[in-house]
Amino acid sequence: MAGAVRANGRLGAFAFYGWRVVLVLTATRLVAGGIGIYGRGVFLIPMETDLGVSRDAISLMFALLGLLVGVMAPVAGIVVQRHGGRRVMFWGSISSGVGYILLFWVHSLLALGLVFGLLITLSFNWAYLQASTAITNAWFIKRKALALSLLSAGIGLGGLLVVPALQRLVSSQGWRVGAVVCGVLIILIACVAVVFIRDTPEEKGMNPDGNVTPRSRNAAPMGSEGSLTLREASRTPFFWLLLTGTVLWLSLYSSIGLHFIPILISKGESPDVAAWLLGLYAIATMPMSLAVGWLSDRFDGNLVLAMFAVSLAAAAGVLLFTSSIPGYLAVVLLVSPVESIWAVLWALLGRAYGRRYYDTIRGTIYGLILVLSAAWTWLPGLVFARTGVYDQWLVALVVLMLGTAATFVVASRLPVRRRPGTP
């Protein structure tokens, strides 16, 4: 808002440069999320048919790539902390975009795995998920969950705008041409975004949330006051409960992200209708992500996640029994909180352990989460390959989501942070 007022050295919410950074990062996630998260479902069946591989084989490949990201995530945290998220985001985007372009010449599952493994997967994750999260966390404290939720909303908007267009492109021109177009878009958006992004508010003479008072040269390092190191954070029960709850939550997140279109096709829907429903699901995550972020800034984020985990259990149950458009629309509504996990998780970590060592802590717990949840993209494909349906997996998701709710309820009963100096 142009007329935002200054009060006590703080900028009005809409004038604060941090929101501009978040909006630019959200725009990058719109493109990247539509391509690299929701768009994978568009590519899955055409790749499977063209390369002559089974559903469980290609699902296993994606699971192994997720495991690779998990193993390397602590390294990503260290790299972002040392070199800045802006630089990591730019070069990661270039690598990922080139990888998508090279998919045009892939003709085997091994070549597909090499391109995704060496160029796309790590670069995409580091650039659009890890670096953007680290940058946003540095700019906000009080509105941390809401700011991070905007990034998640960008992914949802990408699902709405990019997936249907990508589905039409792949249907008419083939998945290889679609991959090249995706690569070019990723490179272009990165080149524009890097002009506006700054790693920390200190680079603009500000402090988090918009305090424009310059920091003293003798001030303590960024966020060091009361911050916990990785070793100290890992000794708190809260750290491990967050890890457990997120791993369980990802059983549904990963399944829907990769298998939503195949699940609907297995129930008799056409690819175009399935892509349209995936677009609705993606757009539904936008307002829900913002609502969850807003709630988590005002109430215990653990209880907010526990409440919505019950909604995800209901979504899996409805998807198990429904085979109609109204039923699928109900699933879309119930599953809409699924993207919220990352924003709330990163906000909880930032509030619990401070800013100084945030990137290292985040990278480590992110790596553990991905390693422990790597099978979630493979198991649904394995179940389908063995039975021809996804029913058994959907039953398992109901149980896993109820376990997720219970885990976050327990986390809400614990202090989020040790006091410095306590054993």
C-alpha positions as CSV (number, residue, x, y, z in Angstrom):
1,M,0.0,0.0,0.0
2,A,1.5,3.3,-1.2
3,G,0.2,5.2,1.8
4,A,1.4,2.8,4.4
5,V,2.6,4.8,7.4
6,R,5.7,4.6,9.5
7,A,5.4,4.1,13.2
8,N,8.3,3.7,15.7
9,G,10.8,3.2,12.9
10,R,8.7,0.4,11.3
11,L,7.3,0.3,7.9
12,G,3.6,-0.5,7.1
13,A,3.1,-4.1,6.2
14,F,2.7,-3.6,2.4
15,A,5.7,-1.2,2.1
16,F,8.1,-3.5,3.8
17,Y,10.6,-4.8,1.2
18,G,10.4,-8.3,2.6
19,W,6.9,-8.7,1.1
20,R,8.3,-7.8,-2.3
21,V,10.9,-10.5,-1.9
22,V,8.2,-13.0,-0.9
23,L,6.1,-12.0,-3.9
24,V,9.0,-12.6,-6.3
25,L,9.8,-15.9,-4.7
26,T,6.1,-16.9,-4.9
27,A,6.2,-16.1,-8.7
28,T,9.2,-18.4,-9.1
29,R,7.4,-21.1,-7.2
30,L,4.3,-20.7,-9.3
31,V,6.3,-21.8,-12.4
32,A,8.5,-24.3,-10.6
33,G,5.7,-25.8,-8.5
34,G,3.5,-26.2,-11.6
35,I,6.3,-28.0,-13.4
36,G,8.4,-29.8,-10.9
37,I,5.8,-30.8,-8.3
38,Y,2.3,-31.0,-9.9
39,G,3.6,-31.4,-13.4
40,R,5.3,-34.7,-12.6
41,G,1.9,-36.4,-12.7
42,V,1.4,-35.1,-16.3
43,F,4.7,-36.6,-17.4
44,L,4.4,-39.9,-15.5
45,I,2.2,-42.0,-17.9
46,P,3.6,-40.6,-21.2
47,M,7.1,-41.3,-20.0
48,E,6.0,-44.8,-18.9
49,T,4.5,-45.6,-22.3
50,D,7.3,-44.1,-24.4
51,L,10.2,-45.7,-22.4
52,G,8.4,-49.0,-22.0
53,V,8.8,-49.2,-18.2
54,S,6.4,-50.2,-15.5
55,R,4.6,-47.9,-13.1
56,D,6.5,-49.3,-10.1
57,A,9.8,-49.0,-11.8
58,I,9.4,-45.3,-12.6
59,S,7.9,-44.7,-9.2
60,L,10.9,-46.3,-7.6
61,M,13.2,-44.0,-9.6
62,F,11.4,-41.0,-8.2
63,A,11.7,-42.5,-4.7
64,L,15.4,-43.0,-5.1
65,L,15.8,-39.4,-6.3
66,G,13.9,-38.2,-3.2
67,L,16.3,-40.3,-1.1
68,L,19.2,-38.5,-2.9
69,V,17.7,-35.1,-2.1
70,G,17.4,-36.2,1.5
71,V,21.0,-37.3,1.8
72,M,22.3,-34.1,0.3
73,A,19.9,-31.7,2.2
74,P,22.3,-31.1,5.1
75,V,24.9,-30.1,2.5
76,A,22.3,-27.7,1.0
77,G,21.8,-26.1,4.3
78,I,25.5,-25.4,4.8
79,V,25.9,-24.1,1.2
80,V,22.9,-21.7,1.6
81,Q,24.2,-20.5,5.0
82,R,27.7,-19.8,3.6
83,H,26.9,-18.5,0.1
84,G,23.4,-17.1,0.4
85,G,20.1,-18.4,-0.9
86,R,20.0,-15.9,-3.9
87,R,23.1,-17.4,-5.4
88,V,22.1,-21.0,-4.8
89,M,18.7,-20.2,-6.3
90,F,20.1,-18.7,-9.5
91,W,22.6,-21.5,-10.3
92,G,20.2,-24.2,-9.2
93,S,17.5,-22.9,-11.6
94,I,20.0,-22.8,-14.5
95,S,21.0,-26.4,-13.8
96,S,17.4,-27.6,-13.4
97,G,16.3,-25.8,-16.6
98,V,19.1,-27.3,-18.6
99,G,18.2,-30.7,-17.3
100,Y,14.6,-30.4,-18.5
101,I,15.8,-29.4,-21.9
102,L,18.1,-32.5,-22.1
103,L,15.1,-34.7,-21.4
104,F,14.3,-34.3,-25.1
105,W,17.1,-36.8,-25.9
106,V,16.4,-39.4,-23.2
107,H,15.4,-42.8,-24.4
108,S,15.8,-45.2,-21.4
109,L,15.0,-45.3,-17.7
110,L,18.7,-45.2,-16.9
111,A,19.2,-42.0,-18.9
112,L,16.0,-40.5,-17.4
113,G,17.4,-41.3,-13.9
114,L,20.8,-39.8,-14.7
115,V,19.4,-36.5,-16.0
116,F,16.9,-36.2,-13.1
117,G,19.6,-37.2,-10.6
118,L,22.6,-35.2,-11.9
119,L,20.8,-32.0,-13.1
120,I,17.2,-31.6,-12.2
121,T,16.3,-33.1,-8.8
122,L,19.0,-31.6,-6.5
123,S,19.1,-28.3,-8.3
124,F,15.3,-27.9,-8.3
125,N,15.1,-28.7,-4.6
126,W,18.0,-26.5,-3.6
127,A,16.8,-23.5,-5.7
128,Y,13.0,-23.5,-5.2
129,L,12.4,-25.3,-1.9
130,Q,15.5,-24.8,0.3
131,A,16.9,-21.4,-0.8
132,S,13.6,-19.6,-1.1
133,T,12.6,-20.9,2.4
134,A,15.9,-19.7,3.9
135,I,15.5,-16.2,2.3
136,T,12.0,-15.8,3.6
137,N,12.8,-17.0,7.1
138,A,15.5,-14.3,7.3
139,W,13.1,-11.5,6.5
140,F,10.3,-12.3,9.0
141,I,9.8,-13.2,12.6
142,K,6.2,-12.2,13.7
143,R,4.6,-13.0,10.3
144,K,7.0,-15.9,9.5
145,A,4.3,-18.6,9.0
146,L,2.2,-16.3,6.8
147,A,5.1,-15.3,4.6
148,L,6.2,-19.0,4.2
149,S,2.6,-19.9,3.4
150,L,2.6,-17.4,0.5
151,L,5.4,-19.5,-1.0
152,S,3.3,-22.6,-0.7
153,A,0.3,-20.7,-2.2
154,G,2.5,-20.0,-5.2
155,I,3.0,-23.7,-5.7
156,G,-0.8,-24.2,-5.6
157,L,-1.3,-21.4,-8.2
158,G,1.3,-23.0,-10.4
159,G,-0.7,-26.2,-10.3
160,L,-3.8,-24.4,-11.5
161,L,-2.2,-22.3,-14.2
162,V,0.6,-24.6,-15.4
163,V,-0.7,-28.1,-15.2
164,P,-3.7,-27.8,-17.5
165,A,-1.6,-26.0,-20.1
166,L,1.2,-28.5,-19.7
167,Q,-1.3,-31.4,-20.1
168,R,-2.6,-29.9,-23.4
169,L,1.0,-29.4,-24.5
170,V,2.1,-32.9,-23.7
171,S,-1.1,-34.4,-25.3
172,S,-0.6,-32.5,-28.5
173,Q,3.2,-32.3,-28.9
174,G,4.5,-35.1,-26.7
175,W,6.3,-35.1,-23.3
176,R,9.7,-34.3,-24.8
177,V,8.6,-31.0,-26.3
178,G,6.8,-30.3,-23.0
179,A,10.0,-30.8,-21.1
180,V,12.0,-28.4,-23.3
181,V,9.3,-25.7,-22.8
182,C,9.5,-26.3,-19.0
183,G,13.3,-25.9,-19.0
184,V,13.2,-22.6,-20.9
185,L,10.5,-21.2,-18.5
186,I,12.6,-22.2,-15.4
187,I,15.7,-20.4,-16.7
188,L,13.8,-17.3,-17.7
189,I,12.0,-16.8,-14.4
190,A,15.2,-17.3,-12.5
191,C,17.1,-14.6,-14.5
192,V,14.3,-12.1,-13.8
193,A,13.8,-13.0,-10.1
194,V,17.5,-12.8,-9.1
195,V,17.4,-9.0,-9.8
196,F,14.9,-8.3,-7.0
197,I,15.8,-10.9,-4.3
198,R,18.1,-10.1,-1.4
199,D,19.2,-12.7,1.2
200,T,18.5,-10.8,4.4
201,P,16.9,-7.5,5.5
202,E,20.3,-6.4,6.7
203,E,21.3,-6.0,3.1
204,K,18.6,-3.3,2.8
205,G,19.5,-1.6,6.1
206,M,16.5,-3.2,7.8
207,N,15.7,-5.8,10.4
208,P,13.1,-8.6,10.2
209,D,9.5,-7.5,9.8
210,G,10.4,-4.0,8.6
211,N,12.5,-2.2,11.3
212,V,14.5,0.3,9.2
213,T,16.9,1.2,12.0
214,P,20.4,0.3,10.8
215,R,22.2,-2.3,12.8
216,S,25.2,-1.3,14.9
217,R,28.6,-2.5,13.6
218,N,29.1,-4.0,17.0
219,A,25.8,-5.8,17.1
220,A,25.8,-9.5,17.5
221,P,25.6,-11.6,14.3
222,M,22.3,-12.0,12.6
223,G,19.8,-13.8,14.9
224,S,22.5,-15.1,17.2
225,E,20.8,-13.9,20.4
226,G,19.2,-17.0,21.9
227,S,19.8,-19.1,18.8
228,L,20.5,-22.8,19.2
229,T,23.1,-24.8,17.3
230,L,22.2,-27.9,15.4
231,R,23.6,-30.1,18.2
232,E,21.5,-28.3,20.8
233,A,18.3,-28.4,18.7
234,S,18.7,-32.1,18.0
235,R,18.8,-32.8,21.8
236,T,15.3,-31.5,22.2
237,P,12.3,-33.9,22.0
238,F,10.4,-31.2,20.0
239,F,12.9,-31.6,17.1
240,W,12.2,-35.4,16.8
241,L,8.4,-35.0,17.1
242,L,8.4,-32.5,14.3
243,L,10.5,-34.9,12.2
244,T,8.1,-37.8,12.9
245,G,4.9,-35.8,12.3
246,T,6.2,-34.4,9.0
247,V,7.4,-37.8,7.7
248,L,3.9,-39.2,8.4
249,W,2.2,-36.2,6.7
250,L,4.3,-36.7,3.6
251,S,2.8,-40.1,3.0
252,L,-0.2,-38.3,1.6
253,Y,1.6,-35.3,0.2
254,S,3.9,-37.4,-1.9
255,S,1.2,-39.7,-3.1
256,I,-1.1,-36.9,-4.2
257,G,1.8,-35.0,-5.8
258,L,2.8,-37.8,-8.1
259,H,-0.1,-40.2,-8.3
260,F,-3.3,-38.0,-8.3
261,I,-3.8,-38.1,-12.1
262,P,-3.0,-41.9,-12.3
263,I,-5.4,-42.6,-9.4
264,L,-8.2,-40.8,-11.2
265,I,-7.4,-42.5,-14.5
266,S,-7.4,-45.9,-12.8
267,K,-11.0,-45.0,-11.6
268,G,-12.1,-44.3,-15.2
269,E,-11.5,-40.6,-15.7
270,S,-9.9,-39.2,-18.8
271,P,-6.5,-37.6,-18.6
272,D,-8.0,-34.1,-19.3
273,V,-10.6,-34.4,-16.6
274,A,-7.9,-35.7,-14.2
275,A,-5.6,-32.7,-15.0
276,W,-8.6,-30.3,-14.5
277,L,-9.2,-31.8,-11.1
278,L,-5.5,-31.6,-10.2
279,G,-5.7,-28.0,-11.2
280,L,-8.6,-27.4,-8.8
281,Y,-6.8,-29.3,-6.1
282,A,-3.7,-27.1,-6.6
283,I,-5.7,-23.9,-6.5
284,A,-7.6,-25.0,-3.4
285,T,-4.2,-25.3,-1.6
286,M,-3.7,-21.6,-2.0
287,P,-6.3,-20.1,0.3
288,M,-5.9,-23.0,2.6
289,S,-2.1,-22.5,2.9
290,L,-2.7,-18.8,3.7
291,A,-5.3,-19.7,6.3
292,V,-3.1,-22.3,7.9
293,G,-0.2,-19.8,8.0
294,W,-2.4,-17.1,9.5
295,L,-3.7,-19.5,12.1
296,S,-0.2,-20.8,12.9
297,D,1.0,-17.2,13.6
298,R,-1.8,-16.8,16.2
299,F,-2.1,-20.3,17.7
300,D,0.1,-23.3,18.2
301,G,1.1,-24.5,14.8
302,N,1.3,-28.1,16.0
303,L,-2.4,-28.1,16.9
304,V,-3.3,-26.5,13.6
305,L,-1.5,-29.3,11.8
306,A,-3.1,-31.9,13.9
307,M,-6.5,-30.6,13.1
308,F,-5.9,-30.6,9.4
309,A,-4.3,-34.0,9.4
310,V,-7.7,-35.3,10.3
311,S,-9.0,-33.6,7.1
312,L,-6.4,-35.4,5.1
313,A,-7.4,-38.8,6.6
314,A,-11.0,-38.0,5.5
315,A,-9.8,-37.1,2.0
316,A,-8.0,-40.5,1.6
317,G,-11.2,-42.3,2.9
318,V,-13.4,-40.5,0.4
319,L,-11.0,-41.1,-2.5
320,L,-11.1,-44.8,-1.6
321,F,-14.9,-45.1,-2.2
322,T,-15.8,-42.3,-4.6
323,S,-15.9,-42.6,-8.4
324,S,-17.8,-39.5,-9.3
325,I,-17.0,-35.8,-10.0
326,P,-18.8,-34.6,-6.8
327,G,-16.8,-37.1,-4.8
328,Y,-13.6,-35.9,-6.3
329,L,-14.5,-32.3,-5.6
330,A,-15.0,-33.3,-1.9
331,V,-11.5,-34.9,-2.0
332,V,-10.0,-31.6,-3.4
333,L,-11.6,-29.6,-0.6
334,L,-10.5,-32.1,2.1
335,V,-6.9,-32.5,0.8
336,S,-6.4,-28.7,0.4
337,P,-4.3,-28.3,3.6
338,V,-1.7,-30.8,2.3
339,E,0.8,-28.1,1.1
340,S,0.7,-26.3,4.5
341,I,3.2,-28.7,6.1
342,W,6.3,-27.0,4.9
343,A,5.4,-23.4,5.8
344,V,4.3,-24.3,9.3
345,L,7.2,-26.7,9.9
346,W,9.8,-24.1,8.8
347,A,8.1,-21.4,10.9
348,L,8.0,-23.7,14.0
349,L,11.8,-24.4,13.5
350,G,12.6,-20.7,13.1
351,R,10.7,-19.7,16.2
352,A,12.1,-22.6,18.2
353,Y,15.8,-22.3,17.4
354,G,16.4,-18.8,16.1
355,R,17.9,-17.4,12.9
356,R,21.6,-17.8,13.3
357,Y,21.9,-21.5,12.6
358,Y,18.5,-21.9,10.9
359,D,19.8,-23.0,7.5
360,T,21.9,-25.8,9.0
361,I,19.1,-27.0,11.3
362,R,16.6,-26.8,8.5
363,G,18.8,-28.6,6.0
364,T,19.5,-31.4,8.5
365,I,15.9,-32.0,9.5
366,Y,14.8,-31.7,5.9
367,G,17.3,-34.3,4.9
368,L,16.2,-36.7,7.6
369,I,12.5,-36.1,6.5
370,L,13.2,-36.9,2.9
371,V,15.3,-40.0,3.6
372,L,12.7,-41.4,6.0
373,S,9.8,-40.6,3.6
374,A,11.5,-41.6,0.3
375,A,9.3,-44.7,-0.1
376,W,6.1,-42.7,-0.1
377,T,6.4,-42.1,-3.9
378,W,7.3,-45.7,-4.7
379,L,4.8,-47.6,-2.5
380,P,1.6,-46.4,-4.3
381,G,3.1,-47.4,-7.7
382,L,4.1,-50.8,-6.2
383,V,0.6,-51.4,-4.9
384,F,-0.9,-50.5,-8.2
385,A,1.5,-52.7,-10.1
386,R,0.6,-55.6,-7.9
387,T,-3.1,-55.1,-7.6
388,G,-4.2,-52.9,-10.5
389,V,-5.8,-50.4,-8.0
390,Y,-4.7,-48.0,-5.3
391,D,-7.2,-49.1,-2.7
392,Q,-4.8,-50.7,-0.2
393,W,-2.6,-47.6,-0.3
394,L,-5.6,-45.3,0.4
395,V,-6.5,-47.4,3.4
396,A,-3.0,-47.1,4.7
397,L,-3.1,-43.3,4.2
398,V,-6.1,-43.0,6.5
399,V,-4.2,-44.7,9.3
400,L,-1.0,-42.7,8.7
401,M,-2.9,-39.4,8.8
402,L,-4.5,-40.2,12.1
403,G,-1.1,-41.1,13.4
404,T,0.1,-37.7,12.1
405,A,-2.6,-35.9,14.1
406,A,-1.6,-37.7,17.3
407,T,2.1,-36.9,16.8
408,F,1.5,-33.1,16.4
409,V,-0.8,-33.1,19.4
410,V,2.0,-34.6,21.5
411,A,4.4,-32.0,20.1
412,S,2.1,-29.2,21.2
413,R,2.5,-30.3,24.8
414,L,6.2,-29.7,24.8
415,P,8.2,-26.5,25.1
416,V,9.4,-25.5,21.6
417,R,12.8,-24.3,22.8
418,R,15.4,-24.9,25.5
419,R,16.6,-22.0,27.4
420,P,20.3,-21.2,26.7
421,G,22.5,-22.8,29.3
422,T,20.0,-25.4,30.4
423,P,21.1,-29.1,30.3
